[in-house]
Amino acid sequence: MKKYSDEEILLVIKKLLNGEGSEEEIEAWFSNELEEFMPGISDLIFYSKEDLKPEQILQRARELSKPILL
């Protein structure tokens, strides 16, 4: 799996928030890339009740994807 820079992830988040990208691109971003790297990121982008900026979405997605330490 490719490792993405923060800038690349932010670019995708901004495109999604602006309604950009074909259905194929959106499907690829989520099924192959973003969801594997950061599970739950689509909920933050599309279903958050808060008005989050792209940087906040990325930060929260990273927090959610951290392993739980026992």
C-alpha positions, 0 to 999 in steps of 0.5 A: 500500500502506498504511503501518502503525505499529509498534503496528498491526503488534504488534497483528496479531502478538499476535493471530496468536500467540494464535490469534485472527483468522478465516481470512479475516483471517489470509489478508488480513494475510499475502497483502496486508499483512505479507508485502509489507511484511516478507517472512519475518515469517510464518516468525518468527511460526509457525516460529521455534525461539526463543520470541520476543516480538512486539517481537522478531519485529517487530525481526527482520522489519525487519532481514530486510527491509532491503536488502543494501548492497554 
